[in-house]
Amino acid sequence: MQVTEVKVYPVQDDEKLKAYATIVFDGCFVVRDLKIIQGSEGLFVAMPSKKKKDGTYRDVAHPLNNETRRRIEEAVIGEYERERIDGVAAAR
């Protein structure tokens, strides 16, 4: 399965949440509402989740292995960094 598209939607004025993202696999399967979060050890991607009746959250979509998680994080964080650099360059 290949990542064929990533769209990043930056969030302003939030200390930890940096952006939302949408990712497309093989041009035929989309996952929306991934979150790019600034953690204590750097950026990471949180999968979309739904709040349960007891107040906890459960992922509605997530990778089943570390290799897939790594590929998703590289694609999403990579696009976030490109957008950030392009935004800084455009502001000059």
C-alpha positions in Angstrom: 0.0 0.0 0.0 1.4 3.4 -1.0 0.7 6.8 0.3 -0.5 8.7 -2.8 -1.6 12.0 -1.3 -1.3 14.0 1.9 -3.0 17.2 2.8 -2.1 19.2 5.9 -4.4 21.8 7.5 -2.3 23.9 10.0 -3.9 25.0 13.3 -3.1 28.4 14.7 -2.7 29.3 18.4 -2.4 25.8 19.8 0.6 24.8 21.8 0.5 21.1 21.1 -1.8 20.5 18.2 0.0 21.8 15.1 -2.2 20.5 12.2 -4.8 18.1 11.0 -4.1 15.9 8.0 -5.8 13.7 5.4 -4.0 10.8 3.8 -4.9 8.8 0.7 -3.6 5.3 0.1 -3.3 3.8 -3.4 -5.5 6.6 -4.8 -8.6 4.8 -3.4 -8.8 4.9 0.4 -8.8 8.1 2.5 -8.3 8.6 6.2 -9.2 12.1 7.6 -8.6 13.8 10.9 -5.1 12.6 11.7 -3.5 15.1 14.1 0.1 16.3 14.1 1.0 16.9 17.7 4.1 18.4 19.3 5.2 15.9 22.0 8.0 16.0 24.4 10.3 14.1 22.0 9.2 15.9 18.8 6.3 15.7 16.3 4.1 12.6 16.1 0.9 11.6 14.3 -2.2 10.7 16.3 -4.8 8.6 14.5 -8.4 9.7 14.2 -10.4 8.8 17.3 -13.9 8.9 18.7 -15.0 9.7 22.2 -16.7 6.8 24.0 -19.5 7.1 26.6 -17.1 6.7 29.5 -15.1 9.8 28.3 -12.1 7.8 26.9 -11.1 7.9 23.3 -10.7 5.0 20.8 -8.9 5.1 17.5 -11.3 4.6 14.6 -8.4 3.8 12.2 -4.8 2.8 12.9 -1.9 0.9 11.4 -1.5 -2.7 12.5 2.3 -2.7 12.5 5.3 -0.4 13.2 6.4 -0.2 9.5 3.0 1.1 8.4 3.0 3.6 11.3 6.5 4.8 10.3 5.5 5.3 6.7 2.4 7.2 7.6 4.3 9.4 10.1 7.1 10.1 7.5 4.6 11.1 4.8 2.4 13.3 7.1 5.2 15.0 9.1 7.2 15.4 5.9 4.3 17.3 4.2 3.8 19.4 7.3 7.4 20.4 7.3 7.3 21.3 3.6 4.2 23.4 4.1 5.8 25.1 7.1 8.9 25.9 5.1 6.9 27.1 2.1 4.8 29.3 4.4 7.8 30.9 5.9 9.3 31.5 2.5 6.1 33.0 1.2 5.8 35.4 4.2 9.2 36.9 3.3 
